[in-house]
Amino acid sequence: MTQRPIIDVTTCPDNLRDDRATTTRGRSPRRNPWRTRLIILALAVLLLLPPLHWAFGEENDVGYRKSYYQEDDNRIHVSTDTWQFNVGLNDQVRVTGDVVVDAISGATPLGAPPQTKWPFPNLSFYYVPIYQSIYASEYNQYVQNNLFYVNAGLESMQVLTNAAAAFARGVAGPLAMNNAAAALRSITTNRNFQNTSVPLTQMHDHRNAFSLGVPVTYHQQGLTPTFSYSAESDYISFGGALDYSLALNDKNTTLNAGWSHDGDKVRDDRFKWQSKMSDDLFLGLVQLFGPKAYLTVNASVGFEHGYLADPYRGVMAATDFIQLNPNDPALLPEKRPRHRDTELVYASWTQFVTPMNASCELSYRLFHDSYGVLANTAELAWHQKLGKRIVLSPMVRYYVQSAADFYYVLVPDYKNLPSYYSSDYRLSEFESVAVGVDLTWRINKHFSVDAGYMRYLMRGLDGVTSQSAYPQANLFSLGMRLWF
């Protein structure tokens, strides 16, 4: 069986992010003129924004952030540059946007389990066909060499064939055993034969993206249309969104509603471009409880259809799918449903703590989808003001999810495949913990800097998936912002 290259990247731990970075193995990424154009656009915006501020007197800001995500053991690392701006055109209209450039590289799991779970051949797998081949060759050769005895009438054909069979068995048995043992030794002596870690592959890619929004306010109402674009070597996305807000009860209550649509093009496992569409509907409420506390409640539903599989993630079968090379697994491209529904509920409580001159935010998120994944996220953040210009913000987040209905470490039977199957560990049952801290320093009225660090830990819970599949990572960030 010919193996397809199975490669991918994990840039969205615990399913909370939607960074669609993918990879191409063995090829250099194609030069994308969008990257240069987007950087030029960002610089142009930075140059043009101050005159807008002077003209309209609004407080605007532009910023830049550098983020670096690094998984342990030299796995995936992502370098991200983000340029952001928010400028008022008049009292009712603003323009917001960002430009993002990602560079991703490193090692990532293929989807195969550790070699200790691979269906490697046994001795009889090699012995039987080798024996049959040698036996047939020796038998036919013996008959041909001694056929003149039959033609001369010295013996019957039955006697000749019986002798040929005995001779062939005597030669084929020992020779087949030696050859089969040598073939099996080439596997069992391979350094990866008893490897207890999931196999990895090297990858690299770039992502260029930008978004542009125009928030418009009129009395107690707000309307924000947004357009976004993202491009990778094998994923192109065009998105649009429309958000509406209504302030009530002397602006103590704010209702929010929104709709977003993405039309994407994805290159599948056969390197053909496929379409993917997604729509999300959103409802939200922000309620003030006095000057020091407020509650946020959101709910959303999503609908995806089209090509939803990961084209570089593979699946291994437990039977009738013998592995012959410990260094290079033979994998089937995964197969996911072409439709996915999602439901999400989010709530947070923010409280200002007067004696500490700080605020505390506690949030919870419940997520469910038609894949069978049920996820819970709880987060606690503390924002401590130090003096007049510095805010220190430690946080901790816990995430846990169930496995998708079609998640397998090994598909049971290659000849009787289920309707859908995937070995993507991000669809398994697992938990994760993120602990981090951010520091923001407003140096003066017009300039601020911030720095952040987060430690991310993931652990499988199903007792079957190898713990080596789950990444542990550090995330660093450093940013600056101009206010005017």
C-alpha positions as semicolon CSV with decimal commas, in nm:
position;residue;x (nm);y (nm);z (nm)
1;M;0,000;0,000;0,000
2;T;0,134;0,339;-0,093
3;Q;0,146;0,578;0,196
4;R;0,042;0,937;0,154
5;P;0,240;1,202;0,340
6;I;0,058;1,265;0,666
7;I;0,144;1,600;0,820
8;D;-0,020;1,873;1,023
9;V;0,028;2,126;1,296
10;T;-0,132;2,183;1,630
11;T;-0,186;2,551;1,675
12;C;-0,519;2,543;1,853
13;P;-0,471;2,366;2,187
14;D;-0,791;2,279;2,378
15;N;-1,003;2,386;2,080
16;L;-1,023;2,745;2,203
17;R;-0,848;2,902;1,907
18;D;-0,922;2,895;1,536
19;D;-0,577;2,958;1,392
20;R;-0,594;2,751;1,078
21;A;-0,221;2,706;1,026
22;T;-0,143;2,396;0,821
23;T;0,173;2,257;0,672
24;T;0,352;2,126;0,370
25;R;0,625;1,868;0,421
26;G;0,919;1,842;0,188
27;R;0,838;2,166;0,008
28;S;0,941;2,522;0,064
29;P;0,643;2,752;0,121
30;R;0,552;2,952;-0,186
31;R;0,625;3,320;-0,171
32;N;0,304;3,500;-0,092
33;P;0,286;3,861;-0,216
34;W;0,008;3,925;0,035
35;R;0,259;3,922;0,320
36;T;0,453;4,216;0,180
37;R;0,135;4,402;0,090
38;L;-0,015;4,354;0,435
39;I;0,298;4,483;0,607
40;I;0,301;4,786;0,377
41;L;-0,067;4,843;0,454
42;A;0,001;4,835;0,828
43;L;0,286;5,084;0,798
44;A;0,072;5,312;0,585
45;V;-0,202;5,306;0,848
46;L;0,048;5,398;1,118
47;L;0,157;5,698;0,916
48;L;-0,193;5,814;0,834
49;L;-0,355;5,784;1,176
50;P;-0,208;6,089;1,357
51;P;-0,362;6,342;1,113
52;L;-0,701;6,177;1,166
53;H;-0,664;6,226;1,540
54;W;-0,570;6,590;1,506
55;A;-0,867;6,644;1,278
56;F;-1,136;6,488;1,498
57;G;-0,996;6,495;1,851
58;E;-1,082;6,131;1,924
59;E;-0,857;5,906;2,132
60;N;-0,716;5,652;1,891
61;D;-0,451;5,386;1,920
62;V;-0,217;5,180;1,708
63;G;-0,014;4,888;1,834
64;Y;0,221;4,606;1,758
65;R;0,259;4,270;1,930
66;K;0,514;3,992;1,895
67;S;0,409;3,648;2,020
68;Y;0,608;3,328;2,031
69;Y;0,455;2,986;2,099
70;Q;0,702;2,702;2,167
71;E;0,614;2,343;2,247
72;D;0,854;2,132;2,452
73;D;1,091;1,878;2,292
74;N;1,146;2,096;1,986
75;R;0,795;2,044;1,858
76;I;0,581;2,317;1,702
77;H;0,686;2,678;1,737
78;V;0,488;2,971;1,602
79;S;0,613;3,326;1,564
80;T;0,334;3,583;1,525
81;D;0,352;3,950;1,435
82;T;0,034;4,154;1,482
83;W;-0,028;4,515;1,384
84;Q;-0,349;4,668;1,522
85;F;-0,525;5,002;1,486
86;N;-0,841;5,172;1,616
87;V;-0,919;5,521;1,487
88;G;-1,223;5,746;1,499
89;L;-1,339;5,916;1,181
90;N;-1,601;6,121;1,370
91;D;-1,815;6,092;1,683
92;Q;-2,017;5,803;1,540
93;V;-1,781;5,613;1,311
94;R;-1,455;5,436;1,383
95;V;-1,227;5,207;1,184
96;T;-1,057;4,909;1,346
97;G;-0,836;4,642;1,204
98;D;-0,536;4,419;1,240
99;V;-0,274;4,253;1,024
100;V;-0,131;3,917;1,132
101;V;0,169;3,727;0,998
102;D;0,240;3,378;1,135
103;A;0,549;3,165;1,075
104;I;0,515;2,808;1,195
105;S;0,761;2,519;1,196
106;G;0,872;2,220;1,399
107;A;0,760;1,862;1,458
108;T;0,400;1,750;1,493
109;P;0,225;1,410;1,535
110;L;0,119;1,224;1,222
111;G;-0,186;1,061;1,378
112;A;-0,018;0,722;1,425
113;P;0,021;0,570;1,773
114;P;0,364;0,475;1,912
115;Q;0,534;0,185;1,733
116;T;0,460;-0,043;2,030
117;K;0,096;-0,047;1,908
118;W;0,161;-0,091;1,537
119;P;0,038;-0,413;1,368
120;F;0,382;-0,540;1,267
121;P;0,415;-0,877;1,084
122;N;0,505;-1,204;1,256
123;L;0,737;-1,475;1,124
124;S;0,466;-1,659;0,932
125;F;0,379;-1,339;0,743
126;Y;0,716;-1,365;0,569
127;Y;0,764;-1,743;0,584
128;V;0,450;-1,853;0,399
129;P;0,494;-1,654;0,075
130;I;0,872;-1,712;0,069
131;Y;0,822;-2,087;0,120
132;Q;0,558;-2,103;-0,154
133;S;0,781;-1,916;-0,397
134;I;1,090;-2,130;-0,331
135;Y;0,888;-2,451;-0,329
136;A;0,730;-2,376;-0,668
137;S;1,064;-2,281;-0,820
138;E;1,250;-2,588;-0,690
139;Y;0,963;-2,823;-0,777
140;N;0,937;-2,702;-1,136
141;Q;1,314;-2,708;-1,181
142;Y;1,339;-3,065;-1,047
143;V;1,067;-3,185;-1,283
144;Q;1,229;-3,018;-1,582
145;N;1,572;-3,164;-1,498
146;N;1,439;-3,519;-1,459
147;L;1,160;-3,534;-1,714
148;F;1,376;-3,741;-1,952
149;Y;1,333;-4,041;-1,715
150;V;0,960;-4,031;-1,778
151;N;1,005;-3,976;-2,150
152;A;1,243;-4,278;-2,159
153;G;0,991;-4,491;-1,974
154;L;1,224;-4,544;-1,681
155;E;0,973;-4,408;-1,424
156;S;0,617;-4,281;-1,409
157;M;0,512;-3,915;-1,381
158;Q;0,367;-3,991;-1,037
159;V;0,704;-4,109;-0,912
160;L;0,874;-3,800;-1,058
161;T;0,631;-3,552;-0,902
162;N;0,653;-3,724;-0,564
163;A;1,029;-3,696;-0,573
164;A;1,007;-3,335;-0,687
165;A;0,775;-3,250;-0,398
166;A;1,005;-3,410;-0,142
167;F;1,308;-3,232;-0,284
168;A;1,129;-2,894;-0,295
169;R;1,013;-2,929;0,066
170;G;1,363;-3,012;0,181
171;V;1,510;-2,704;0,011
172;A;1,225;-2,456;0,066
173;G;1,178;-2,515;0,441
174;P;1,522;-2,413;0,573
175;L;1,578;-2,147;0,308
176;A;1,237;-1,985;0,366
177;M;1,297;-1,987;0,742
178;N;1,632;-1,812;0,705
179;N;1,495;-1,550;0,467
180;A;1,184;-1,487;0,679
181;A;1,390;-1,451;0,996
182;A;1,622;-1,204;0,822
183;A;1,324;-0,998;0,700
184;L;1,171;-0,993;1,048
185;R;1,504;-0,897;1,206
186;S;1,521;-0,594;0,978
187;I;1,208;-0,470;1,159
188;T;1,270;-0,586;1,515
189;T;1,624;-0,449;1,524
190;N;1,512;-0,106;1,399
191;R;1,564;0,156;1,671
192;N;1,201;0,269;1,637
193;F;1,049;-0,080;1,666
194;Q;0,966;-0,043;2,035
195;N;0,936;0,336;2,039
196;T;0,691;0,451;2,308
197;S;0,636;0,802;2,165
198;V;0,408;0,895;1,878
199;P;0,593;0,947;1,547
200;L;0,643;1,308;1,441
201;T;0,707;1,485;1,115
202;Q;0,877;1,816;1,041
203;M;0,670;2,091;0,883
204;H;0,668;2,463;0,808
205;D;0,425;2,717;0,670
206;H;0,322;3,084;0,677
207;R;-0,013;3,252;0,734
208;N;-0,104;3,606;0,635
209;A;-0,430;3,755;0,759
210;F;-0,606;4,084;0,810
211;S;-0,942;4,209;0,933
212;L;-1,117;4,545;0,895
213;G;-1,418;4,665;1,095
214;V;-1,624;4,985;1,091
215;P;-1,809;5,033;1,424
216;V;-2,094;5,283;1,386
217;T;-2,287;5,417;1,688
218;Y;-2,613;5,611;1,686
219;H;-2,753;5,707;2,025
220;Q;-2,796;5,375;2,213
221;Q;-2,734;5,153;1,911
222;G;-2,418;5,019;1,756
223;L;-2,354;4,835;1,430
224;T;-2,018;4,685;1,330
225;P;-1,959;4,526;0,989
226;T;-1,629;4,337;0,966
227;F;-1,437;4,175;0,682
228;S;-1,148;3,931;0,724
229;Y;-0,906;3,743;0,502
230;S;-0,652;3,469;0,576
231;A;-0,418;3,283;0,340
232;E;-0,188;2,984;0,378
233;S;-0,032;2,749;0,127
234;D;-0,334;2,518;0,145
235;Y;-0,607;2,720;0,319
236;I;-0,773;3,043;0,205
237;S;-1,050;3,207;0,403
238;F;-1,281;3,502;0,334
239;G;-1,502;3,609;0,623
240;G;-1,767;3,867;0,704
241;A;-1,953;3,955;1,022
242;L;-2,223;4,194;1,136
243;D;-2,263;4,279;1,507
244;Y;-2,542;4,485;1,664
245;S;-2,566;4,628;2,015
246;L;-2,843;4,812;2,200
247;A;-2,792;4,998;2,529
248;L;-3,090;5,006;2,765
249;N;-3,168;5,106;3,122
250;D;-2,946;5,416;3,118
251;K;-2,672;5,204;2,956
252;N;-2,670;4,964;3,251
253;T;-2,787;4,688;3,018
254;T;-2,644;4,613;2,677
255;L;-2,789;4,357;2,437
256;N;-2,568;4,215;2,162
257;A;-2,644;4,010;1,854
258;G;-2,430;3,905;1,564
259;W;-2,384;3,687;1,260
260;S;-2,064;3,579;1,087
261;H;-1,995;3,384;0,770
262;D;-1,675;3,228;0,639
263;G;-1,622;3,093;0,291
264;D;-1,304;2,887;0,282
265;K;-1,104;2,686;0,032
266;V;-0,912;2,385;0,166
267;R;-0,669;2,159;-0,017
268;D;-0,769;1,801;0,062
269;D;-0,560;1,485;0,102
270;R;-0,554;1,442;-0,279
271;F;-0,426;1,800;-0,321
272;K;-0,755;1,917;-0,473
273;W;-0,923;2,235;-0,353
274;Q;-1,247;2,183;-0,161
275;S;-1,498;2,432;-0,023
276;K;-1,589;2,481;0,341
277;M;-1,863;2,713;0,468
278;S;-1,942;2,818;0,823
279;D;-2,202;3,043;0,985
280;D;-2,232;3,154;1,347
281;L;-2,520;3,328;1,524
282;F;-2,457;3,511;1,851
283;L;-2,668;3,662;2,133
284;G;-2,527;3,834;2,438
285;L;-2,607;4,043;2,744
286;V;-2,392;4,271;2,959
287;Q;-2,559;4,380;3,283
288;L;-2,408;4,631;3,525
289;F;-2,465;4,573;3,897
290;G;-2,361;4,904;4,039
291;P;-2,034;5,079;3,958
292;K;-1,811;4,786;4,061
293;A;-1,955;4,472;3,906
294;Y;-2,105;4,344;3,584
295;L;-2,224;4,017;3,436
296;T;-2,165;3,897;3,079
297;V;-2,370;3,616;2,928
298;N;-2,330;3,497;2,567
299;A;-2,472;3,213;2,362
300;S;-2,392;3,111;2,006
301;V;-2,467;2,838;1,755
302;G;-2,255;2,746;1,457
303;F;-2,305;2,551;1,137
304;E;-2,023;2,415;0,921
305;H;-2,047;2,212;0,603
306;G;-1,812;2,104;0,329
307;Y;-1,465;1,956;0,365
308;L;-1,405;1,945;0,742
309;A;-1,131;1,680;0,766
310;D;-0,766;1,751;0,839
311;P;-0,595;1,661;0,509
312;Y;-0,262;1,588;0,677
313;R;-0,380;1,377;0,968
314;G;-0,370;0,999;0,926
315;V;-0,532;0,691;1,078
316;M;-0,383;0,342;1,125
317;A;-0,587;0,020;1,118
318;A;-0,531;-0,257;1,371
319;T;-0,590;-0,553;1,137
320;D;-0,527;-0,622;0,767
321;F;-0,302;-0,316;0,755
322;I;0,044;-0,457;0,830
323;Q;0,322;-0,205;0,895
324;L;0,652;-0,290;0,729
325;N;0,864;0,017;0,809
326;P;0,902;0,136;1,171
327;N;1,036;0,467;1,041
328;D;0,743;0,552;0,816
329;P;0,384;0,453;0,902
330;A;0,132;0,361;0,635
331;L;-0,180;0,564;0,716
332;L;-0,527;0,620;0,580
333;P;-0,639;0,983;0,541
334;E;-0,891;1,059;0,814
335;K;-1,260;1,094;0,730
336;R;-1,486;1,333;0,921
337;P;-1,854;1,420;0,868
338;R;-1,915;1,695;0,613
339;H;-2,146;1,877;0,852
340;R;-2,087;2,003;1,203
341;D;-2,316;2,192;1,443
342;T;-2,181;2,370;1,751
343;E;-2,343;2,523;2,057
344;L;-2,167;2,744;2,308
345;V;-2,270;2,922;2,629
346;Y;-2,041;3,165;2,808
347;A;-2,080;3,357;3,134
348;S;-1,842;3,580;3,328
349;W;-1,858;3,792;3,641
350;T;-1,625;4,089;3,685
351;Q;-1,593;4,248;4,028
352;F;-1,384;4,546;4,136
353;V;-1,224;4,484;4,477
354;T;-1,188;4,825;4,640
355;P;-0,951;4,740;4,929
356;M;-0,708;4,577;4,686
357;N;-0,749;4,836;4,409
358;A;-0,797;4,540;4,176
359;S;-1,061;4,355;3,977
360;C;-1,139;3,986;3,956
361;E;-1,295;3,804;3,660
362;L;-1,440;3,454;3,680
363;S;-1,570;3,293;3,360
364;Y;-1,716;2,962;3,245
365;R;-1,772;2,823;2,898
366;L;-1,977;2,520;2,791
367;F;-1,925;2,384;2,440
368;H;-2,092;2,100;2,251
369;D;-2,087;1,988;1,889
370;S;-2,241;1,725;1,666
371;Y;-1,912;1,532;1,671
372;G;-1,998;1,433;2,028
373;V;-1,745;1,664;2,194
374;L;-1,859;1,818;2,523
375;A;-1,614;2,070;2,669
376;N;-1,600;2,279;2,984
377;T;-1,370;2,576;3,044
378;A;-1,326;2,769;3,367
379;E;-1,096;3,070;3,400
380;L;-0,999;3,301;3,682
381;A;-0,813;3,627;3,619
382;W;-0,696;3,892;3,865
383;H;-0,605;4,245;3,753
384;Q;-0,395;4,414;4,018
385;K;-0,311;4,781;3,983
386;L;0,039;4,870;4,106
387;G;0,066;5,243;4,148
388;K;-0,098;5,460;3,886
389;R;0,042;5,314;3,565
390;I;0,108;4,939;3,606
391;V;-0,142;4,651;3,602
392;L;-0,035;4,295;3,684
393;S;-0,277;4,026;3,562
394;P;-0,221;3,663;3,664
395;M;-0,465;3,402;3,532
396;V;-0,541;3,030;3,542
397;R;-0,760;2,834;3,300
398;Y;-0,881;2,474;3,316
399;Y;-1,027;2,291;3,017
400;V;-1,166;1,939;2,983
401;Q;-1,343;1,769;2,694
402;S;-1,490;1,433;2,595
403;A;-1,383;1,248;2,282
404;A;-1,548;1,275;1,943
405;D;-1,769;0,982;1,848
406;F;-1,535;0,883;1,565
407;Y;-1,200;0,914;1,747
408;Y;-0,978;0,604;1,728
409;V;-0,621;0,531;1,829
410;L;-0,637;0,238;1,584
411;V;-0,932;0,173;1,352
412;P;-1,034;-0,187;1,435
413;D;-1,059;-0,338;1,086
414;Y;-0,922;-0,206;0,758
415;K;-1,167;-0,419;0,557
416;N;-1,467;-0,295;0,754
417;L;-1,403;0,075;0,810
418;P;-1,655;0,287;1,005
419;S;-1,835;0,573;0,836
420;Y;-1,605;0,832;0,998
421;Y;-1,269;0,803;1,172
422;S;-0,989;1,025;1,299
423;S;-0,683;0,982;1,520
424;D;-0,634;1,355;1,580
425;Y;-0,551;1,376;1,951
426;R;-0,736;1,708;1,966
427;L;-1,055;1,502;1,924
428;S;-0,966;1,268;2,212
429;E;-1,069;1,296;2,576
430;F;-0,821;1,525;2,748
431;E;-0,773;1,810;2,991
432;S;-0,547;2,113;2,987
433;V;-0,429;2,378;3,228
434;A;-0,296;2,721;3,137
435;V;-0,127;2,947;3,391
436;G;0,000;3,288;3,293
437;V;0,062;3,648;3,381
438;D;0,046;3,977;3,188
439;L;0,206;4,309;3,279
440;T;0,080;4,636;3,130
441;W;0,265;4,963;3,185
442;R;0,109;5,289;3,071
443;I;0,432;5,486;3,056
444;N;0,258;5,810;2,977
445;K;-0,061;5,934;2,818
446;H;0,052;5,840;2,468
447;F;0,252;5,520;2,509
448;S;0,208;5,182;2,681
449;V;0,391;4,851;2,674
450;D;0,286;4,506;2,783
451;A;0,445;4,165;2,826
452;G;0,297;3,825;2,892
453;Y;0,386;3,464;2,964
454;M;0,170;3,152;2,973
455;R;0,255;2,791;3,048
456;Y;0,026;2,540;2,876
457;L;-0,008;2,176;2,984
458;M;-0,224;1,907;2,820
459;R;-0,294;1,552;2,940
460;G;-0,497;1,268;2,786
461;L;-0,772;1,107;2,993
462;D;-0,884;0,805;2,790
463;G;-0,603;0,575;2,907
464;V;-0,542;0,467;2,547
465;T;-0,394;0,763;2,362
466;S;-0,021;0,801;2,428
467;Q;0,063;1,094;2,654
468;S;0,346;1,177;2,413
469;A;0,084;1,303;2,165
470;Y;-0,016;1,592;2,390
471;P;0,200;1,905;2,385
472;Q;0,336;2,112;2,671
473;A;0,418;2,466;2,565
474;N;0,530;2,815;2,660
475;L;0,377;3,129;2,514
476;F;0,560;3,464;2,529
477;S;0,432;3,800;2,409
478;L;0,557;4,158;2,400
479;G;0,360;4,455;2,272
480;M;0,342;4,829;2,256
481;R;0,069;5,081;2,182
482;L;0,051;5,446;2,087
483;W;-0,246;5,649;2,213
484;F;-0,343;5,981;2,059
